[in-house]
Amino acid sequence: MSAENFHQLPGGRYRELSKRFHEELILPLAEVLRECVGARSPEKAVNMLIGSLVGYAGLHIHHQHEEMDGDEAAETLLTGILPGGGR
């Protein structure tokens, strides 16, 4: 829903939710990643991280794959995003 700025929600609430999503999730994660990703865009890294986690969760929910492992998923994703594999 965030990719579409929460327009699916009734009553015009999408503006406030979109703003809060950006302020409470995107910006704090970008700030954390800013120090880790160097010259690369921290906002792009945040979008890749969140999008990947949402996709992973969606596959699990819709296809009943093996039990989700959030820690493993995050480690795998950060390995690709952070210089030196996130270590």
N, C-alpha and C positions, 0 to 999 in steps of 0.2 A: 504494500500500500504506500510505503514511503516513496517508492520510485515514481508513483503517480501523484505525489503530494497529498495523499489521503483524500482525493476527490470522491472516492466511493462512499464516504461517510455522509449521512444526511445532516441537514441543518447548518451547513456552512462551517462546521467545526474543523474542516480540513486546514484552514489557515493557521489556527492556533496549534493543532497537532503537528503540522509540518514545521512550524517555528520551534516548538518544544523538542521535536525529534532532532532537529539540527543543533539546538543549543545544549541539549542534555546528553546526546550520544555522539553525534558527528564531531562537534568541536572539541570535547574532552579527549576523544580517541585521537583526533588529529594532533592535538597538543602532545600527547604521549608519544605518538609515532614520529612527530617532527624531529625529535632528537635522535631517532633510530634510523630513519630512512635517508638521511643526508640530503643530497640535492634533489632527490625524487620528491614528488608531490605527496605530502602526508594525506591530503584529502582524497587523492586517488587511491592510496593504500587503504584508507578507511572504507571507501566504497567497495574495493575488492574484498576486503575482509568480511564486511557485513553481508555483501551479496553472496559470497561463497558459503558463509554459515547458514544463510537463509535457504540457499539451494540444497545444501546438505540436509538440513532439517526437513525440507519439502520432500526430498527423495525418501527419507525415512518414514515420514508420515504417510505418503501416498503409496509406497511400495513395500512397506513393512520389512525393510532390510534389517540386517543384524542390528542389535542394540546400538543406539547412538553413543559415541564417546566424544563428548565436547572437548575434553582436554586434548585428546589425540588430534581432533580436527583443528583446533586452534594452533597446536604446535606445528602441524603440517603446513597450515596456511602461513604462519609467521616465518617458517623456514624459507618460504619463497619470497616473502615480502621484505624481511629484514636482512641487511648486509651480514655476511658471515653465518647465515642460517638461524639468526635469532638467539644465538648462544652467547 
